Amino acid sequence: MRYMTAGESHGPEEVAIIEGIPAGLHLTQEDINTELARRQHAAGRGQRQVIETDTVTIMGGVRHQVTLGSPIALNVHNDDHNHWTKIMDPNTPADEENSKRKVMRPRPGHADLVGGMKYRHAADLRNVLERSSARETVMRVAVGAVAKRLLAELGIDVHGFVLNIGPVRADAGQIAQYKTLAELRAVTESFPTRTLDAETDEKVRTLLDDTKRDYNTVGGTVQVIATGVPVGLGSYVSADTKLDAKIARAIIGINAFKGVEFGGGFENAEKFGSEVMDEIYWSEERGFYRGSNNLGGFEGGMTNGEPVVVKGVVKPIPTLYRPMQSVDIDTHENHRASVERSDTTAVTAAAVIAEHMVAIELATAILDKFDTDNMDRLKEQLAAYRAEIKNF
């Protein structure tokens, strides 16, 4: 399985093509739109979420709500493009009229300046920010929604939520009380902040209101859990075959993510080995299993049958309505950075995006391991493999 996205933040369309999804998977536009709505509607989002209505159109690869095995083409229209038609027009040369929203004062912490240097966009840094914008993640969620449909058919569930925003942190110990991800999802999705309890939700919303009034932004930490993941996805034989490494790359590849950890993560660095390693047990019902999950479901770069647990650190959004010090790239004079429409926080949306990136990597790993031509054959092979592993 592989995919590619294209489109600019204020361009007419966002598009994606996915290759490698088996024939016979039931897939509807509503399956994808449900996930797009989760990304779009959350606490801390800005005015653009009022303008946009993110809905997908399946342009190819699906017939009568069933995948064909051919590439799947997805499209999401940018409603906001109506206000940017001249500025983003690909068919007319730049002139005074269509360059009114030129960006010459790069924002600290954004791709503006370095991207301008790399691609020689000295005439207008908008050429950088239009693609480096997190708007592109709408298509990664769309692709991830397809991956989640495939995983669901195989008994694998994936869910992302918020651990903290700024200094307000939920008690992660609460997670253990939920027997299934469905129970956990019902709780976190009931709050606009996607956190673990009502008290933390209220504190986060107060923090976001205060941050917005201060013309500032705030970051946080998200967590993704995947259950039902079979043993042995990934490999120890080469560095680039380790699945945890691929997931780490996928998480860091999301806009604004600056750190990733598995299981106990960085806290394990302060412990002894006897406190960290997950002891091995066996039962007739389960086969081999671990007594804990400090390593987040991975050993030697391979899934070990325990839930996959991934955390990601999200920095504050670099666009501030009280802009920081910058320099005009034309005159080299000191100026405040440019201001683009922005959110107070991206963390609530980032939890959804991270969830879908983990889903993409898990689906890719499964499709690398088993026959990918037909969904029923894939199910048969995975069921046989699970039985083999249980009886090892």
N, C-alpha and C positions, 0 to 999 in steps of 0.2 A: 504494500500500500504506500502510495506517495501522493502528495498534493501540492498545489501552488495557488497563491492568491495574487490578485492584482487590483489596483484602484487607488485613488487618492482620497484624502479626507473630505474634500469638497467637490470631488469629481462626480460624474453622473451615476456611476455604479461601482459596487464592490463585487468582485467575482472570484470564484474558486473552481478548480477542477480536481477531482479525486480519482485516482486510478487504483484498481486492485480490490475493490469491494466485490464479494462473491455475488453471483446471480442468486435470486430467490430470497433476498432480504426484504421484508415488508417495510416500506419507508414512505412517509407522507410529508408534505410541506409543513403540516401542523407539528409533527415530531421536531422539526428544526425550529419553527417559530416559537414554540414553547421555551426552548433554550435561549433564543435570541432575546425574548422578553425578560428572562432572568438577568441576562447581562445588562440590559438597558435600564431596568427599573430597580433602583436601590438607593439607599441613603447616600447623600453626598454627591449625587450626580448633578450636572449643570443644566443650563437652559436648552442645550441641543437635544436633550432627551425628550423635551416637549415638542420640538420641531419634527424629529425623526419618528417614524414608525417602522421599525426593522422587521420586515417580512421577506421571506425567501421565495424565489421562483426556481423550481427545478427545471433546467433547460435541456437536460439530456441524461441518459443512463438509467432512467426509471420509466416503466410503462405499467399503467394500471396499478400504481402504488407498489410495484415490485421491481427491485433492481435487476438489471439485465446482464451484469458482469462487465459491461463497457464503462468507459469513463463517465463519471457523474459530474455534470456542470451545474453550478449554483450561482444565483445572482441576487444581490440585495441592492435596491435602489436607494440612493442618497436623496431624501426629500429636500435637504438643505441646499442641494445643488441649484435649486431654483433661484437662490439669491446670489449665486456665484457663476452664472452661466458664462458671462463675458470674461471674467477673471480666469476661469479654468478651461476656456475654449481651446481644444487642441488643434483647431483648423485655421486660426487667424494669428498673424504675427503680433508680438507684443507692441503696444503703443501706450500713450498717456492714459487713455480711457480704461483699458483693461489691466493696467498695472497699479491701480489705486491702492490695492491692499498689499503693496510690496513690503517685504520684511528686510530691514537692514540692520536691526539691533538684536543680535542673538540672545536668547534666554539662557542663563546659567543652568546647567544640568540637563539641557536638551540637546538634540542632535544638530541644531541649527548651524553653529559655527564650524564644527569639525566636518559635518557633511558638506557645507559650502566650500571648505578648503579642498576636501577630497574630490568632489565632482565639479569644481570650478563654477559654482553657482554664485559668483560674486555679484551678479546683477540683481538677484532676488533670492533670499533665503527661503522664500515660500516653496521653492522647488524641492527643498529638503523636508520641511515640516509637514507638507501635505502627505508624504508617504510614511514618514517616521511617526506620524500621529497614531495613537492607540485606536483610532477608528478602524484600522485594518483588522483588529482582533475580532470584529464582528464576523468575518469570514472564517477565522480559526474556530470560533464557537460553532459556526454552521458545519464545518468539517467535523468537529468534535461531536456534534449532535448525531451525525451519521455513524461515527465510531461508537457512540454510546448505544445506539440502536442495535448494532452488531453485538456488542458486549452483553447487552441485556438478554439477547437470544441465547447466549452461552452461559447465563447464570452469573454474570459479573456485574457488580453495581459500583458506581463511582459517585462521590459527592464531595463538594468543596464548601467551606464556610470560613468565618472570620474568627481568629483568636484574639486579636487586639487591633485597635486603631489608636495611634498615638499612645498616651500613657494609660488608657483604659483597657484593661485586659480581663477576659473571662477566665474562670477557673477551668482549665482543661481537664481536670479530674472528672468533670461531669460526663465526659464522653463515654466513660466506661459503663455507665448505667443503662445505655441503650444497647439492646440485643441485636438490632439490625440497623443498617444505614437508613432504611425507610423511616424508622422511629426518629433517628437523629435529624434526617431531612425535614420531617414534619415540624420540628422545633425551630431549626435555624432558618428555614424558609418562611416562617411565620413572622419574623422580624425584618424590617427594612435594612437593618445593619448586618444581617446574616450571622449574628453572634449566638451564644449558647443559652442565654437566659434573659428574662425581662429586665432585670436590674442593670445588666451590662448594656443592653439595648438602649435604655433610657439615658444612661451616662454617656454613651457614644453619641447619641443624637444631640445632647447638650453640648458636647465637645465640638461637634460639627457646626452647630449654630454659632458658637463662640468663634471658631476658626474662620468661618465665612465672614462674620462681622469684622474680623481683624484682617480681611483680605489676604488670608494665608491658606496653606494647604497642609495636609497631614497624611502620613503613611501608616503602615501596620503589617500584620502577619496573617497569612491565610494557611489553611490546612486542607489537604485532600486525602481522603481515605478510599481505597478500593477493596472490596471483598469478593470472594469467590474466584480469586486469581489462581490459576493452576500453578503447580510446582514446575520450575525449570524453564521459565521464559527468560531469555537472555543467555549469556554464556560467560564462563571464566577464561576461555581460551585466548582471547585477545582483548585489548583495552577497548576497542571500538565495538565490541559485541556485548559489553556489560549493559544490562537494561537500566540499572539505576543511573548510570552515566548518561544514557540517552534521555531519561526523564529529567535529570538535572539540567541538561542542555536545553530541553524544551521549556522548562520553567524559567530559566534565566533569559531565554529568548523572548519572553513576554515583556512588553514595555514596562519600565520602572521597577522590574524585579532585580534585586541586588544580592540575594542570598537564597540558598536552598539547603535543606537538611532532611534526613530520613530518620524516622523513629525518634529516639532520644536526641539525635543530632549533636549539636555542639555541647549540650549538657553532659554527654558521655565522656567528653574530654576531661571532666573533673572527677570521674569515677574510676574504680578499679575494675579489672577485667571480670572478676567474679560478680560484679554488680551489673555488667552490661551484656555479657553473652547470654543468648536465649537457650536455656537447657532443653535437651531433646527427650521426648517421651514417645511411647507407642501405645496404641489401644487397637482392639479389633475393629472398633467402629470407625476410627479416624485414620488408622495407620500411623505414620510418624507425624508428630506435631511439636511445636515449641511451647514451653511453659510461660513465656513472656514474648514481647515483641519490641524490645529495645532497638533492634536494628531495622525496624520499619518494613519487615517483609522481604529483606534481601540478605543473601549470603553469597559472597564470591561473584557479585554482579548478576545473580540469578534470583528469581522469586522462589521463596521457600514454602509457600502455601499459607503463610500468615497474611493478614491484611496489609496491603501496601499503604504506608503512611508517609506523606510528603508535606513539608512545610516550606513556604516561600515568604521572603521579606520584600515588602513593597515600599519603595521610597516615596516621599511626598511628590506630588505633581509639580514639575518645574515652572509652569505658567502661574505667576502670581499677579493678582490684581493690584498689589502694591509692589511693582516690579523692582528687581535688584539691579545693582550696578552692571553696566555693559559698555560696549564700545561700538560706535557706528562703523560698519565694515568699509564704507566709502570714504568718510572724512577722518576716521580714526579718533574722533572726539568722544569724550566720555558722555554717556547717555544712560537713562534707564532703559531696561530691556523692553522689547516689544510685548504687547499684551494680546493674547488670543483667548477666545472664549474657552473656559475650562471648568473643571469640577473642583469641589473642595477636597474630595478624596477619591481615589480609584480603587481602594481596597475592597469595597463591597462588590464591585464588578470583577475585580481581579480574582476573587475566590471562584467565580463562575468560569473565568477564562482558564485558570490553572486546572480546574476540574476537567475541562475539555481537552487541554493539552495532555494531561495524564491519560485520558481515555484514548486519544490518538496514538500515544506510544504503546499502550497495552494492546490496542487493536492491531497495530502494525506488527508487534512481536508475535501475536497469535497467527496472523496471516503469513508471517515469515516461516512459521513452524509447521503449519498444516496446509492441506489442499485448499486453495482459494477460489476454485472455479464455481462451486455451488454451496449454498448455505447448509442444506441438509447433509451433504457429505462432510462438511466442516464439523457439524454437530456430532456426527457419528465418530469421526476421528478423535475429537476432543473427549467424548465420553469414554472411548476405548483407552485413551491415554490416561485419563483420570483413574480408571480402574487399574491400569498397570501400575501407576504410581502408588495407589493405596495398598496394593499387594506386594510392594517391594520388600 
